[in-house]
Amino acid sequence: MAKFDLKGLLNDRSVPDRQQDQKIVYRNPKDLIPSEENFYNTEKLERLKQSIKLLGILQPLLIENRDGKDYVIAGHCRRKCCIDLLNEGNDRFSRVPCIYKTHSELEQDAGKEDDIVRQIMIIQANCYRDKSDWEKMTETLKMEELVKELREKTPMEGKTRDILKDLIGTSNGQLGRYHAINTNLCEQLMSEFEEDRIKISVAYEASKLNREYQKQACELYEETGILTLDDIRDLYRQQEAEKGIPGQMTIETATGQNRPPEDDTEIPAETQIERFYESTNKNMKNYIIQEDKNMTIFMLSNLYGSARVRNGHLNYQGSTAGITFNPGGVFEHELSWQSLAKNLIGKYGHKRPVKMATINAPEPAITLTESEAVKAFCEAYPEKLKTIMRICRRCKDNGEAAKAVQLEFAPCGFSAVGGYKVNYRFKSFSAGLEIEVNNEKVSMKYGRLIVEAKNLYDPLSPEFDVELKKPETKEDEGPVKCITGQSGSGLCGAAAYCDKKYTCCSQCPDDCNIRCGWIPEKSCQPAVETLDEKQQEDHSGDPAEMVKHLRNTDKIPDAWPEDLKDIPIPSITAINDILDDAEQDLKGYLAIADEKLPAKTILKHQLIAGGLRIIKNLVEDCQEEPEQPEQPPLPEMRNNDQRKQWLREYKSWGLWYTDHHTGTRYYKYDFNNGARLIAEEYDPEPRKESWWTPTESYSLHLVGGPEPERSGGVPKWTYHSKYHKFPNSETELVEFLKEVQKNGKA
């Protein structure tokens, strides 16, 4: 008996040959019966419906007559669109073109298996339509089932998978993915897959998860409304972390008999180094234990120089230069063979061989959950908890809050604390963070930190409000502030060594050896000192004398208003300190303004802060311009090194001007030829947690003077008639100094 050739029978006759035997007939679409075997989606038909309404039926429906009734083989969507249009009043669709399916050689050879062949024909008739991933999976699995049924009843040529590949173009790998999704995917995710809300790549990765983690994936989808491939892979990594990791490969695994599928899961490099050591052979372990560095390097480069392992327990790529853990991933870590040998010898050198665990002995499972880790972190670092909650208050959603927290805690991409019971590592936004509690580590994204923190705490709770500054009392005044305005730190150095009740040496009658050096005489009263009763009595009769005593000067600046003549002119340090306190108080009252505070109270503090701002501007206007330092003569410079050294020692010229807004300092040197050399000096931004020590940076600008001579059409230095943002180089300034010395115009 000849074998049944399904592929050949389906492809022997061309479409034109078949259509020659077929005649177009017209039938009422309501009289046509859809096939029960049709599983394709017939709901989203709006575009097809509009096309049929404009252009009509371009391809006749394929129907079959069974028991005096017409059944649709191909054209279920067209039939439904015509019925909808007919119900809307388009009578021209009361008759639609149809073609009866002829009995082919396939059905004649199949004999009694007419029902199986009919279902195969339905799938074949829909080969060229647009299908969702779920429809492709369903038709492939259905076709496989039909071919197997037909094979049981009729001898067939070829393997089942080869027939499927020829009929519907499904590869063996894709068929395996379809089986994994159909077998392992939970009902809820399968429903979303059927509705085309999640793609096949997400569905396949989710099918690798067990039921517990698939449930978490469903909860994440309900929470965010989207499920990405990265979300599923994060869950898969957590699932794999809970599994037991074998200590050493068996002979079957080493020879490829039980070779697991490749797995690109990223594993910390330190963990992989430990597992790498456990997987090495006895000779390699002996070289490491005996600290034979040369032989260890030689063995590593020869045994693993071209190795590529991706099995879920190890993920590395060897090369002639070294080894790369997690190649191409976020946690990629590269080591040379020398560095790896040094690492292994440092850990296991001069140690007794590690007893290998049996193949079925799992590692202790990590019991620390994300929620527990976040709770421990918040309890250990309450200030950071307050920062997180305040950020959550001002952000509109968790995603915005997550980015703000990352920028707050790790603005440079990394911030860590170690050596405590609860440690943390904040990394970049994509890398996430790591919390360690009692030597158990949990990694998570910043978004998960926000979700867990908000589950544990209420961001609107009063405990996370901005604390108002408490008014100072005598018990907690802290260091005494300098009232002379001369102290660079703003604090009184003499008060720290004195046990007298006075707040300033000017009030003390004793002439001790720790007396303040800025008060030359006992009778001199500092500018803004509070007057005691005796002083008020001494000067109460003459306001002019009192003003003179308060200012400690006979000259009142013209910039000081007449209305403030009875108020002493404070120093810049004093007014800045008082204004800062007033600004903090105002900020605190405005923060609780909605708690029914009297409007007069808030207005009072606003007026105080505003008045102090105005007084600060007046004080700055009253400051006398500092005397310009005398310019040193230009030294005799015999070579370029001496000229460069003179340029670098620009501070010897004397400070010319300081920009208090930016902290930039300017030094100048005026030449007799009308040129002025300006050194612009600024403090660079300090780098934290680095061996590098920041130094002062400067740039030199030459302004005015004679225009430079040209050599070969090129000027000896860049000429600027006015101050320009682009500085002059040290080389061209050396040429300028040569010209100055040559002409004797220093």
Summary of the structure (lengths in Angstrom):
residues: 746
radius of gyration: 43.2
end to end distance: 117.2
largest distance: 137.6
contacts: 1884
relative contact order: 0.03
helix: 46%
strand: 12%
